[in-house]
Amino acid sequence: MKTISAEDVHAALSYPHLIDALQDAYSKEFTMPPRKVFLLDDQEDNHDAFALLPSWNGNIIGIKAFTYFPDNTEPYKSLYSKILLFDRAHGEPLALVDGTSVTFWRTAGISGLATRLLAREDAKTLLLLGTGNLARYIIRANLSVRPLTRILVWGRTSSKANAVVADMAAQFPEVTFEVVENVETACGEADIVVSATGAHEPVVQGDWIRPGTHTDFIGNHHATKRECDTALVLKSKVYADSRDNCFREAGEILVPISEGVYQESDVVGQLTEMCAGTVPLRESADEITLFKSIGMALSDLVGAGLAYRQSL
């Protein structure tokens, strides 16, 4: 059985190759039981958790296990993650793969896949909200599927935004990178808006988004929190990575439902349907599209499986 480190994952994965693999996997049959999250004790102030995310398809079986200890201090990390892969034909263990690096790659890969499926073909300007670990991956993924010439980066900490811009400008000198301070103005200039923040209140307002824009919300996993307001949901064609996940955890969709102005049936499609071509995607240059992602174990399986195959 191989052990595949974070460094091995980074060397093996690339865009748009991973996006191609994700699109293919979501268009075919797979099994993905509900993820299990266990709190490690019943103390009221405890947040330490252990989680299991299984999935399998015709080729490979996988389970991602991770621990979350938010109060950890150096030298310990708050999150540790591993993905164990097995051969589907015989059940033989194949590899133990670093899960943290795969999560970065596959999360941004799904953002790139949503852009491929929903953004206008002539989209040129991307606005990225958020400067955390995902930022650089999101930029690379979206650059691999659209002819972007300008990328705007906003973050609550200007030094982090400047660091993202400096890193990416060095890697993609043909693209103009800018740090922006006014989100409203930047939304009005963007063809694609990707939000990957820790915000609990909307950072994007529907009135700021112009016709033809594709929007993508990644950062929030809470039923009562959200990165965009109700107005944007109501003026958009809305898609989800998974209806089940989003109807449990996505405040962007659940808050408008609780307000009585939106229904579950208003969501146009989920990722399996989008990749299989069984739901309408963008149908005009003026439509606003909104994709909400919570995260799915199949994406981990695809990323880890690709890293394993590349290591052979």
Wavefront OBJ file of the C-alpha trace (Angstrom):
o trace
v 0.000 0.000 0.000
v 1.378 3.385 -1.009
v 1.594 6.416 1.232
v 0.978 9.628 -0.688
v 2.085 12.805 1.066
v 0.868 16.357 0.598
v 3.917 17.020 -1.551
v 3.040 14.008 -3.713
v -0.541 15.288 -4.108
v 0.642 18.740 -5.193
v 3.018 17.177 -7.719
v 0.336 14.860 -9.116
v -2.699 17.132 -9.471
v -3.269 19.919 -11.978
v -6.081 21.938 -13.543
v -7.997 21.378 -15.756
v -7.085 17.658 -15.522
v -8.716 17.324 -12.093
v -11.782 19.272 -13.264
v -12.133 16.869 -16.195
v -11.979 13.914 -13.801
v -14.566 15.469 -11.472
v -16.965 16.170 -14.343
v -16.636 12.599 -15.597
v -17.161 11.090 -12.122
v -20.266 13.136 -11.356
v -21.845 12.150 -14.674
v -21.611 8.433 -13.825
v -22.880 6.063 -11.151
v -21.425 6.291 -7.648
v -22.420 5.664 -4.048
v -21.969 8.236 -1.298
v -23.490 7.416 2.118
v -24.121 10.362 4.445
v -21.042 11.634 6.194
v -20.769 11.004 9.926
v -19.493 13.646 12.336
v -18.915 12.641 15.937
v -18.327 15.026 18.827
v -15.674 13.434 21.015
v -17.298 14.262 24.329
v -20.575 15.724 25.527
v -19.215 18.718 27.386
v -21.050 21.893 26.429
v -17.868 23.752 25.497
v -16.402 20.863 23.485
v -15.922 21.292 19.736
v -13.429 18.463 19.148
v -14.767 16.193 16.436
v -13.995 13.146 14.307
v -15.615 12.689 10.896
v -15.924 9.945 8.274
v -16.851 10.525 4.602
v -17.220 7.304 2.536
v -17.819 6.926 -1.198
v -17.172 4.531 -4.046
v -17.676 4.052 -7.767
v -16.942 1.322 -10.283
v -13.174 1.629 -9.873
v -12.286 2.602 -6.336
v -13.514 2.779 -2.740
v -12.484 5.551 -0.401
v -13.070 6.989 3.015
v -11.844 10.337 4.256
v -11.312 10.591 7.989
v -10.525 13.847 9.674
v -10.174 15.285 13.155
v -11.079 18.850 14.084
v -9.619 20.292 17.272
v -10.205 24.063 16.958
v -8.441 24.921 20.218
v -5.148 23.295 19.248
v -2.004 25.397 19.548
v 1.431 24.947 17.986
v 2.904 22.506 17.156
v -0.502 20.897 16.553
v -2.873 21.775 13.721
v -6.603 22.223 14.166
v -7.349 19.836 11.278
v -5.811 16.502 10.278
v -7.162 14.516 7.347
v -6.355 11.241 5.569
v -8.038 9.368 2.710
v -7.815 5.574 2.562
v -8.303 4.014 -0.889
v -9.259 0.423 -1.767
v -9.557 -1.370 -5.102
v -13.232 -1.794 -6.042
v -12.765 -5.173 -7.755
v -11.088 -7.042 -4.881
v -11.117 -4.725 -1.881
v -7.330 -4.535 -1.719
v -5.967 -1.488 0.159
v -4.211 0.781 -2.344
v -3.057 3.980 -0.674
v -3.202 6.309 2.287
v -3.414 9.837 0.869
v -2.971 13.195 2.581
v -6.512 14.515 2.862
v -5.877 18.177 3.593
v -4.121 18.844 0.293
v -6.708 16.844 -1.662
v -9.472 18.906 -0.024
v -7.908 22.154 -1.253
v -7.505 20.814 -4.790
v -10.965 19.257 -5.086
v -12.862 22.148 -3.464
v -11.385 24.630 -5.907
v -11.792 22.061 -8.679
v -15.554 22.029 -8.072
v -15.504 25.834 -8.301
v -13.767 25.530 -11.654
v -16.266 22.902 -12.770
v -19.191 25.170 -11.840
v -17.576 27.978 -13.823
v -17.094 25.660 -16.810
v -20.772 24.671 -16.723
v -22.433 27.972 -15.804
v -20.268 31.015 -16.605
v -20.427 32.810 -19.941
v -17.874 31.530 -22.429
v -16.495 35.057 -22.852
v -16.073 35.746 -19.114
v -12.935 37.851 -18.614
v -12.996 39.205 -15.041
v -13.053 37.138 -11.835
v -13.681 38.586 -8.395
v -12.430 36.379 -5.561
v -13.649 37.140 -2.053
v -11.423 35.511 0.539
v -7.683 35.107 0.977
v -7.425 31.850 2.915
v -5.849 28.530 1.964
v -8.234 28.010 -0.963
v -7.600 31.338 -2.700
v -4.696 30.359 -4.932
v -6.334 27.061 -5.911
v -9.587 28.821 -6.838
v -7.721 31.251 -9.089
v -5.824 28.458 -10.857
v -8.967 26.354 -11.329
v -10.999 29.187 -12.823
v -8.139 30.314 -15.050
v -8.002 26.803 -16.506
v -11.602 26.885 -17.788
v -12.187 30.481 -18.913
v -10.023 33.041 -20.811
v -9.701 35.354 -17.805
v -7.605 38.492 -18.258
v -8.327 40.288 -14.975
v -8.628 38.962 -11.432
v -9.781 41.080 -8.499
v -9.026 39.922 -4.951
v -10.752 41.149 -1.784
v -9.998 40.186 1.780
v -10.585 41.573 5.244
v -6.813 41.707 5.780
v -5.123 43.735 3.051
v -1.710 42.149 3.616
v -3.157 38.713 2.828
v -4.882 40.016 -0.295
v -1.637 41.611 -1.448
v 0.220 38.345 -0.856
v -2.279 36.380 -2.979
v -2.028 38.940 -5.775
v 1.780 38.962 -5.691
v 1.992 35.150 -5.806
v -0.507 34.772 -8.623
v 0.853 37.660 -10.692
v 4.262 35.986 -10.667
v 2.750 32.721 -11.905
v 0.401 34.262 -14.505
v 2.113 37.389 -15.874
v -0.352 37.610 -18.765
v -3.234 38.251 -16.313
v -3.872 41.543 -14.501
v -4.268 41.067 -10.742
v -5.635 43.761 -8.430
v -6.476 44.084 -4.740
v -9.880 45.727 -4.298
v -11.409 47.355 -1.233
v -14.976 48.068 -2.344
v -16.909 44.832 -2.853
v -19.936 46.568 -4.367
v -17.881 48.243 -7.081
v -15.901 45.085 -7.791
v -19.084 42.994 -8.133
v -20.275 45.428 -10.790
v -17.108 44.800 -12.821
v -16.964 41.008 -12.506
v -18.190 38.286 -14.857
v -17.554 35.620 -12.192
v -17.783 36.118 -8.424
v -16.392 33.395 -6.147
v -16.844 33.828 -2.398
v -14.780 31.676 -0.028
v -14.933 33.616 3.216
v -15.692 32.888 6.830
v -18.439 35.501 6.830
v -21.640 34.838 8.786
v -23.489 37.753 7.193
v -23.828 38.468 3.440
v -20.750 39.906 1.776
v -22.497 39.964 -1.641
v -25.784 41.775 -2.274
v -28.073 40.936 -5.149
v -28.308 44.574 -6.208
v -24.545 44.593 -6.842
v -24.546 41.711 -9.357
v -25.032 42.650 -12.998
v -26.864 40.509 -15.607
v -24.806 37.654 -17.034
v -22.686 37.079 -13.919
v -21.906 33.645 -12.523
v -21.646 33.503 -8.717
v -20.203 30.711 -6.586
v -20.432 30.436 -2.782
v -18.046 28.111 -0.979
v -17.251 29.438 2.467
v -20.387 28.883 4.547
v -21.565 25.506 5.899
v -24.154 26.749 8.417
v -27.930 26.620 8.002
v -28.464 30.091 9.499
v -25.404 31.883 8.044
v -24.771 32.997 4.479
v -22.374 34.776 2.126
v -25.077 36.351 -0.077
v -28.451 37.943 0.544
v -31.930 36.775 -0.415
v -32.153 39.244 -3.294
v -29.341 37.492 -5.167
v -30.952 34.079 -4.731
v -34.269 35.363 -6.047
v -32.734 36.898 -9.196
v -30.529 33.863 -9.988
v -30.792 30.405 -11.496
v -29.643 28.422 -8.450
v -27.653 25.181 -8.493
v -26.190 23.055 -5.688
v -23.396 20.531 -5.454
v -25.891 18.339 -3.563
v -29.502 19.119 -2.768
v -29.342 16.996 0.401
v -26.275 18.787 1.715
v -27.516 22.250 0.843
v -30.977 21.702 2.304
v -29.242 20.815 5.585
v -26.330 23.244 5.737
v -26.552 26.094 3.211
v -27.963 29.263 4.740
v -27.772 30.920 1.334
v -30.716 28.716 0.341
v -32.271 27.881 3.723
v -32.679 31.468 4.931
v -34.784 32.518 1.891
v -36.845 29.338 2.386
v -37.410 30.248 6.046
v -38.474 33.718 4.925
v -41.200 32.135 2.776
v -39.921 33.597 -0.494
v -38.100 30.548 -1.900
v -38.754 26.814 -2.194
v -36.541 23.740 -2.438
v -38.076 23.031 -5.841
v -36.704 26.349 -7.125
v -33.155 24.903 -7.168
v -32.612 24.086 -10.840
v -30.219 21.182 -10.424
v -27.393 19.521 -8.557
v -23.931 18.550 -9.735
v -24.822 15.037 -10.891
v -27.593 16.424 -13.098
v -25.435 19.293 -14.333
v -22.648 16.926 -15.403
v -25.046 14.409 -16.938
v -26.777 17.147 -18.943
v -30.235 16.391 -17.538
v -30.991 19.934 -16.319
v -30.717 23.241 -18.178
v -27.535 25.218 -17.571
v -26.930 28.788 -18.744
v -29.440 29.569 -21.488
v -28.684 33.229 -22.195
v -25.933 35.811 -21.797
v -28.062 37.828 -19.364
v -28.883 35.135 -16.835
v -27.351 35.294 -13.359
v -26.308 31.862 -12.120
v -25.584 30.901 -8.508
v -23.775 27.731 -7.437
v -23.700 26.703 -3.787
v -21.096 24.166 -2.684
v -20.934 22.361 0.659
v -18.505 19.587 -0.301
v -18.968 15.941 -1.271
v -17.000 12.793 -0.483
v -16.941 11.767 -4.155
v -14.720 14.781 -4.858
v -12.224 13.487 -2.287
v -12.359 10.056 -3.916
v -11.663 11.548 -7.345
v -8.792 13.749 -6.157
v -7.137 11.023 -4.087
v -7.659 8.425 -6.816
v -6.072 10.680 -9.424
v -3.095 11.364 -7.150
v -2.719 7.612 -6.638
v -2.833 6.824 -10.363
v -0.320 9.552 -11.123
v 2.047 8.025 -8.558
v 2.159 4.604 -10.256
l 1 2 3 4 5 6 7 8 9 10 11 12 13 14 15 16 17 18 19 20 21 22 23 24 25 26 27 28 29 30 31 32 33 34 35 36 37 38 39 40 41 42 43 44 45 46 47 48 49 50 51 52 53 54 55 56 57 58 59 60 61 62 63 64 65 66 67 68 69 70 71 72 73 74 75 76 77 78 79 80 81 82 83 84 85 86 87 88 89 90 91 92 93 94 95 96 97 98 99 100 101 102 103 104 105 106 107 108 109 110 111 112 113 114 115 116 117 118 119 120 121 122 123 124 125 126 127 128 129 130 131 132 133 134 135 136 137 138 139 140 141 142 143 144 145 146 147 148 149 150 151 152 153 154 155 156 157 158 159 160 161 162 163 164 165 166 167 168 169 170 171 172 173 174 175 176 177 178 179 180 181 182 183 184 185 186 187 188 189 190 191 192 193 194 195 196 197 198 199 200 201 202 203 204 205 206 207 208 209 210 211 212 213 214 215 216 217 218 219 220 221 222 223 224 225 226 227 228 229 230 231 232 233 234 235 236 237 238 239 240 241 242 243 244 245 246 247 248 249 250 251 252 253 254 255 256 257 258 259 260 261 262 263 264 265 266 267 268 269 270 271 272 273 274 275 276 277 278 279 280 281 282 283 284 285 286 287 288 289 290 291 292 293 294 295 296 297 298 299 300 301 302 303 304 305 306 307 308 309 310 311 312
